[in-house]
Amino acid sequence: MSDKELSSCRAFVFDAYGTLFDVGSAVAKFRDTVGDEAERLSAVWRQKQLEYTWLRSLMGDFTDFWTVTGDALDFAMEETGKKDPVLRAKLMETYLSLDTFPEVVETLKALKSQGHKLAILSNGAKHMLISAAKSSSILTLFDHIICVDDLKTYKPHPDVYQLAVDQLEVDAAEISFQSSNGWDIAGAGHFGFRTAWINRTKQPMERLSHQADVVLNGLDELLPLIEAPQKA
């Protein structure tokens, strides 16, 4: 993707978890309680959360992301020997107020001030997304919070990405989609979005049919690529 092509985008759509919100911050807040298994608990929780969305989509057995998140946490806690109902409740509550990454707020404010349409497109349940966005004071920066609750399937199904086209009333080719998840970038690119992979942890490229148009270390690296504000 060239700078010119990126600046022609009329809307910037963001994945939520791992892209705007630091999913690792939930367990990090209770590191002293969890102890030596904190990093493993956090990693297994996230991996199972993703796996359960994919598996439920394939099985045609949808349940909302809040339930998926709880199921994944239960697996992770059993895997790491942390059978603690009080800790479980605290971790789930913390998922409603996850920290944002350091550059998120100012980047969103800059894009908004330039006149771009902004949206979240996430597997997250609507109440989870609204709560986390309110907690980090970014809710009012978005034109739409788009989730899969009514669709009842998860990304990377193409129907999920179509939700952004329908709600923003912008062609797929005019949407820049930002995600920290390589599989999500592949799904969005396959659908027809322009894609920016926010690869903070220097992961290798996924071996799928579509790769990111640009690879960035953080969301703030979007700003130099945008030449001018766009009119709706």
NORNORKA-V814153 format. One record per run of one state. SS is the DSSP state (helix for helix, strand for strand, loop for the rest). FROM is the first residue (numbers start at 1). TO is the last residue. Records with the same first field share a line. If there is no record, write none. Layout:
SS=FROM-TO ; FROM-TO
This chain:
loop=1-2 ; 8-10 ; 15-16 ; 18-20 ; 22-24 ; 29-30 ; 60-64 ; 80-84 ; 98-99 ; 101-103 ; 114-116 ; 122-125 ; 136-138 ; 142-143 ; 147-157 ; 169-171 ; 180-181 ; 192-193 ; 199-213 ; 217-218 ; 226-232
helix=3-7 ; 25-28 ; 31-59 ; 65-79 ; 85-97 ; 104-113 ; 126-135 ; 139-141 ; 158-168 ; 172-174 ; 182-191 ; 219-225
strand=11-14 ; 17-17 ; 21-21 ; 100-100 ; 117-121 ; 144-146 ; 175-179 ; 194-198 ; 214-216
